[in-house]
Amino acid sequence: MTGARGPVSKNANVRVLHGDRKDRQEQSRPKLPFEEPEFPEYLGDPGRVVWDQLMIDLRKLKSLASCDSAALGAYVEAVLINQASAKEINEKGVMIKGYRGTRVKNPALTPWRDSADKIRAFAREFGLTPAARSGIQLPEEDPGDGKDPTRFFG
């Protein structure tokens, strides 16, 4: 048995932001109200830094629900693993001396690569990659001061 073919479908809020036609926006799927998920405390202070930066970007998309906390926590964990592995690789190099004196691949390359794959998957899921953002059209905010020069040009 194989998995579903084709691209992963976008969630309802992302469909609206991408400007999909109304008839293509699936009405049958439940739409969760925007609610910022709670920070998972087990991620600690380094995780808080990544989480806060992530929330700055995701608030703009307004496609979060409180149930996204676990998935976002997994994304933050992958970022932390990736950073720690990258630090190890930068300090010791890609090739290191093995126990028999031969040069071997740094073991930190495996968690670095695996976490990079997870980051990419979660980033795509939450609309954080350039490709995922390319079609997003955020609603324009009206400054309300009446001084916008484009008001004269239709």
Number of C-alpha atoms within 10 A of each C-alpha: 3 4 5 7 6 6 6 9 9 16 16 20 17 23 19 18 17 17 15 14 9 10 7 11 17 13 10 7 9 9 13 13 12 14 14 17 16 15 18 16 10 10 17 10 10 11 19 16 12 17 21 12 10 15 16 10 12 16 13 10 20 16 21 21 15 14 13 15 16 14 13 22 21 16 24 23 21 22 20 18 19 24 15 15 21 19 14 17 18 10 9 13 15 16 14 15 13 11 8 7 8 9 12 13 13 17 14 19 18 13 16 22 15 13 21 17 14 17 20 14 14 19 16 16 16 21 19 18 14 10 10 16 16 10 14 17 14 14 9 6 6 8 8 7 6 8 8 10 7 7 8 6 5 4
